[in-house]
Amino acid sequence: MKPTILVTGATSGLGLSHSIFLSYQGYDVIGIARSVPSLEELEERYRKDHRKYKIKNGKVIAGKSTLPADIESNLSEKLELIRFYKCDITSTESMEELFNSIDKLDVLVNNAGFGLFGSALQLSLEKEREQFEVNVIGQLEMVKRSLPLLMKSNQAKIINTASLAAYYGIPFQGHYSASKAAIHKLSESLRLELKPTGIQVCTLDPGDINTPFNSSSVRQTTGQGADMLDLEGLMSSLEYLPLPSYLDDKTKEAIKRNEREVWRNIVKNLVISPPPLVVSRKLEKIIRKRKCKVHYKVGSRFQVIAISAAQRLFTDNFANWLMGKFYGL
Ligand SMILES: NC(=O)c1ccc[n+]([C@@H]2O[C@H](COP(=O)([O-])OP(=O)(O)OC[C@H]3O[C@@H](n4cnc5c(N)ncnc54)[C@H](OP(=O)(O)O)[C@@H]3O)[C@@H](O)[C@H]2O)c1
């Protein structure tokens, strides 16, 4: 029988791409998110993520599709096969409803998550809680609720989405980096704890991938929206983030300058990054593996090699300094 795979955050970016690719590969896919748009809208989102983009005079120029012809031609058919459910991974009732509706599960792909932008000097306790509520507690709750079904499978896997940010903290994305580092550690422990059950646990750690991730970071941080291709809109959207009054003007200006520079680099990097399909292909390979490793890095060759090299060769101080340089500090 086809393995059943539950993908969280299945209506956008990586989760949408995973759901389509896995459906295309013949898996039985259940996709969840807080709201489920029409299949036409999902198709449009997926196509938008899978175009080649370049930046010219501060504007994004869209190029050709990066999708293979066989996926392009079967897209709506494959989307129709995905079983979408509305579910908020921070709501107990919502998760209860979901698990009352499904009776088979072989692989949990814990993917739903978002990023905040801003420093600890700027973000409220409420925002900080939301960050950990979704990225950490939500993922963990999904694991706990999936276990009874996974126990019945002889090929069970839990694949938790972390990030390359789990290895080294990104400036002005400390909360996000910390949430992903927490997923690393929880997954490492869980993997050892679940050994007698036969359920395998690993993390999937993408680098920059071109998805609406930055738009959603802006929405989550400020409550306002900006399209993933609107560089100016994205760059100006975080200007308002206030700094505390106990800082003198010179210090405030220096922090603001750094913040602008980092955000500018983050926005520019994402849109020219690899498309989500790169990560979905890696995910499918992990699902097929008899034994999975603890962590899988995926993304641009440069980012994956740089992080691997930093882990093996660099001191923590040097790696921290390099992270600053990469983001323009
Ligand atoms: N893109 C990157 O460069 C990158 C790099 C490393 C790691 N990642 C990680 O990859 C994952 C997916 O990111 P993405 O780039 O695909 O972001 P995205 O395009 O913003 O998609 C996020 C998905 O998560 C869903 N979601 C958010 N909160 C949820 C909740 N409480 N309950 C259920 N679903 C929820 C969203 O749908 P609703 O809003 O409708 O719920 C959406 O489907 C995240 O964990 C992210 O941290 C991304």
The ligand as an SDF file (V2000), in Angstrom:
LIG
                    3D

 48 52  0  0  0  0  0  0  0  0999 V2000
   12.0380   29.3670    2.7290 N   0  0  0  0  0  0  0  0  0  0  0  0
   13.2050   29.2280    3.3040 C   0  0  0  0  0  0  0  0  0  0  0  0
   14.2120   29.8200    2.8840 O   0  0  0  0  0  0  0  0  0  0  0  0
   13.3580   28.3230    4.5050 C   0  0  0  0  0  0  0  0  0  0  0  0
   14.6640   28.0200    4.9190 C   0  0  0  0  0  0  0  0  0  0  0  0
   14.8350   27.1790    6.0200 C   0  0  0  0  0  0  0  0  0  0  0  0
   13.7490   26.6510    6.6730 C   0  0  0  0  0  0  0  0  0  0  0  0
   12.4900   26.9730    6.2630 N   0  0  0  0  0  0  0  0  0  0  0  0
   11.3640   26.3930    7.0090 C   0  0  0  0  0  0  0  0  0  0  0  0
   10.5130   25.7030    6.1230 O   0  0  0  0  0  0  0  0  0  0  0  0
    9.1770   25.7390    6.6200 C   0  0  0  0  0  0  0  0  0  0  0  0
    8.2430   26.2480    5.5370 C   0  0  0  0  0  0  0  0  0  0  0  0
    8.6350   27.5650    5.1830 O   0  0  0  0  0  0  0  0  0  0  0  0
    8.1620   28.2740    3.8390 P   0  0  0  0  0  0  0  0  0  0  0  0
    9.3070   29.0440    3.3680 O   0  0  0  0  0  0  0  0  0  0  0  0
    7.5150   27.2950    2.9600 O   0  0  0  0  0  0  0  0  0  0  0  0
    7.0920   29.3190    4.4510 O   0  0  0  0  0  0  0  0  0  0  0  0
    5.6590   29.7870    3.9190 P   0  0  0  0  0  0  0  0  0  0  0  0
    5.6490   29.8580    2.4360 O   0  0  0  0  0  0  0  0  0  0  0  0
    5.3410   31.0060    4.7030 O   0  0  0  0  0  0  0  0  0  0  0  0
    4.6700   28.6080    4.3540 O   0  0  0  0  0  0  0  0  0  0  0  0
    4.3240   28.3570    5.6870 C   0  0  0  0  0  0  0  0  0  0  0  0
    3.1860   27.3500    5.7370 C   0  0  0  0  0  0  0  0  0  0  0  0
    2.9280   27.0540    7.1150 O   0  0  0  0  0  0  0  0  0  0  0  0
    1.5230   27.2220    7.3750 C   0  0  0  0  0  0  0  0  0  0  0  0
    1.3460   27.5760    8.7910 N   0  0  0  0  0  0  0  0  0  0  0  0
    1.8330   28.6620    9.4370 C   0  0  0  0  0  0  0  0  0  0  0  0
    1.4350   28.6490   10.7090 N   0  0  0  0  0  0  0  0  0  0  0  0
    0.6880   27.5190   10.8850 C   0  0  0  0  0  0  0  0  0  0  0  0
   -0.0240   26.9520   11.9730 C   0  0  0  0  0  0  0  0  0  0  0  0
   -0.0670   27.5420   13.1600 N   0  0  0  0  0  0  0  0  0  0  0  0
   -0.6790   25.7690   11.7870 N   0  0  0  0  0  0  0  0  0  0  0  0
   -0.6630   25.1550   10.5840 C   0  0  0  0  0  0  0  0  0  0  0  0
   -0.0040   25.6530    9.5100 N   0  0  0  0  0  0  0  0  0  0  0  0
    0.6370   26.8220    9.6620 C   0  0  0  0  0  0  0  0  0  0  0  0
    1.0920   28.3110    6.3770 C   0  0  0  0  0  0  0  0  0  0  0  0
   -0.3010   28.2930    6.0660 O   0  0  0  0  0  0  0  0  0  0  0  0
   -1.3850   29.1350    6.9410 P   0  0  0  0  0  0  0  0  0  0  0  0
   -0.7800   30.4890    7.1760 O   0  0  0  0  0  0  0  0  0  0  0  0
   -2.6410   29.1420    6.1140 O   0  0  0  0  0  0  0  0  0  0  0  0
   -1.5630   28.3460    8.1880 O   0  0  0  0  0  0  0  0  0  0  0  0
    1.8910   27.8780    5.1510 C   0  0  0  0  0  0  0  0  0  0  0  0
    1.2160   26.8200    4.4910 O   0  0  0  0  0  0  0  0  0  0  0  0
    9.2110   26.5970    7.8760 C   0  0  0  0  0  0  0  0  0  0  0  0
    9.3080   25.7790    9.0140 O   0  0  0  0  0  0  0  0  0  0  0  0
   10.4880   27.4080    7.6950 C   0  0  0  0  0  0  0  0  0  0  0  0
   11.0150   27.8240    8.9130 O   0  0  0  0  0  0  0  0  0  0  0  0
   12.2670   27.8060    5.1920 C   0  0  0  0  0  0  0  0  0  0  0  0
  1  2  1  0
  2  3  2  0
  2  4  1  0
  4  5  1  0
  4 48  2  0
  5  6  2  0
  6  7  1  0
  7  8  2  0
  8  9  1  0
  8 48  1  0
  9 10  1  0
  9 46  1  0
 10 11  1  0
 11 12  1  0
 11 44  1  0
 12 13  1  0
 13 14  1  0
 14 15  2  0
 14 16  1  0
 14 17  1  0
 17 18  1  0
 18 19  2  0
 18 20  1  0
 18 21  1  0
 21 22  1  0
 22 23  1  0
 23 24  1  0
 23 42  1  0
 24 25  1  0
 25 26  1  0
 25 36  1  0
 26 27  1  0
 26 35  1  0
 27 28  2  0
 28 29  1  0
 29 30  1  0
 29 35  2  0
 30 31  1  0
 30 32  2  0
 32 33  1  0
 33 34  2  0
 34 35  1  0
 36 37  1  0
 36 42  1  0
 37 38  1  0
 38 39  2  0
 38 40  1  0
 38 41  1  0
 42 43  1  0
 44 45  1  0
 44 46  1  0
 46 47  1  0
M  CHG  2   8   1  16  -1
M  END
$$$$
